[in-house]
Amino acid sequence: MEDDIVEWVTSNFLPFEAELRKILRRVCSGPAEIDDVIQETYYKILQLSDVNHVREPKGFLVRTARNIVIDRMRRDAVVSIESMANLEELEVADATASPERVALARAELRWVIGLIANLPDRCKEVFTARRIYGLSQQETAATLNVTEGIVEKETMRGMSLISEMIARIGVHDVPQRAGKSKIAAKKRHVND
């Protein structure tokens, strides 16, 4: 067992252990079996020679535990019907987005960027730094060479103006008309 893998497991899997235990309560016969499945899951993962192929640690952990539970059920002579019914809870949703979801997310992003583009210049700069780039209030103030009070005021102003735009134009047509939304028609009225 390499120290790198132990460290990787500690930082990537341990945060999900409580959630996995909660899921296992529905398919395992009791705390002792849950402990056994968890221990066997860690053992299998720690025996890997490399973990670079793991893109979704939580999904990998749940999938490994699910396979162990299925193997145990195959070995047991009697399997609880309730355990079989609850086995679906150990399914992991595919973390990769579908092409439709990617297209929808891009359309929504274009729509939000269109709303932000309608903000007054300083408000747009502050709002983009805070909400898009995730800078703190202090970092935004230092980056834009303004006071933290201005950052707070302009952030609130941006939220208020965006809320007003959404109230006026709605959101029901966003995915279908992201490029040709009602934003363009209302664009010149925002700063009036």
Secondary structure by P-SEA (a helix, b strand, c coil): ccaaaaaaaaaccccaaaaaaaaaccccccaaaaaaaaaaaaaaaaacccccccccaaaaaaaaaaaaaaaaaaacccccaaaaaaccccccccccccaaaaaaaaaaaaaaaaaaaaccaaaaaaaaacccccccaaaaaaaacccaaaaaaaaaaaaaaaaaaaaacccccccccccccccccccccccc
